[in-house]
Amino acid sequence: MNIEKLMQITIKPGIHIFVKVENFEEYKKRKNDIICCLHEFVDVLDECTLRHSEIVAIEYFQKEID
C-alpha cells in the first residue's frame, strides 16, 4: 500500500483544496510561503490562485492509497 502526502488548504466557505507534496518538509516550505506572502492573491498551483484573506487553514495529511 502506498501513502499519498497532501497539503489541504481550506478556504471560506469550507472548500478544501488538496495539493500533493513530496514530504513534510515540502509542506512546511509551501505553507510558510503562503503565510508569509504579502500580496492579496497567492498562487497555490499553476492554475490555482487564492485570495489570502479567504484562507482559513493549511494542514498536512497522509492518505493510504491502493
C-alpha positions in Angstrom: 0.0 0.0 0.0 1.3 3.5 -0.9 0.9 6.7 1.1 0.0 9.9 -0.6 1.1 13.1 1.2 -1.2 16.1 0.9 -1.4 19.7 1.9 -5.1 20.6 2.5 -5.9 24.3 2.1 -9.3 25.3 3.5 -10.9 28.5 2.2 -14.2 30.2 3.0 -16.9 28.9 3.0 -15.3 25.5 3.8 -13.9 24.5 0.4 -10.9 22.2 0.5 -8.1 22.3 -2.0 -5.7 19.4 -2.0 -2.1 19.8 -3.2 0.2 16.8 -3.4 3.6 17.2 -1.7 6.7 15.0 -1.6 7.2 15.1 2.2 6.5 17.1 5.3 9.4 19.5 4.7 7.9 20.5 1.3 4.6 21.0 3.1 6.2 23.3 5.7 8.0 25.3 3.0 4.9 25.8 0.9 2.8 26.6 3.9 5.4 29.2 5.0 5.5 30.7 1.5 1.7 31.1 1.6 1.5 32.5 5.1 4.4 35.0 4.5 3.1 36.2 1.1 2.4 40.0 1.3 0.1 40.0 -1.7 -3.7 39.7 -1.6 -3.6 36.8 -4.1 -1.5 33.7 -3.6 -0.5 31.2 -6.3 -1.0 27.8 -4.9 -0.7 25.8 -8.1 0.0 26.9 -11.7 -3.8 27.0 -12.3 -5.0 28.0 -8.8 -4.8 31.4 -7.2 -6.4 32.1 -3.9 -7.3 35.3 -2.1 -5.1 35.4 1.0 -7.9 36.7 3.2 -10.1 33.7 2.4 -7.6 31.0 3.6 -8.9 29.5 6.8 -6.5 26.6 7.4 -3.5 24.8 5.9 -3.0 21.2 7.1 -0.8 18.2 6.3 -2.4 14.7 5.7 -1.1 11.3 4.8 -3.6 9.1 3.0 -3.3 5.4 2.2 -4.0 4.6 -1.5 -4.3 1.2 -3.2 
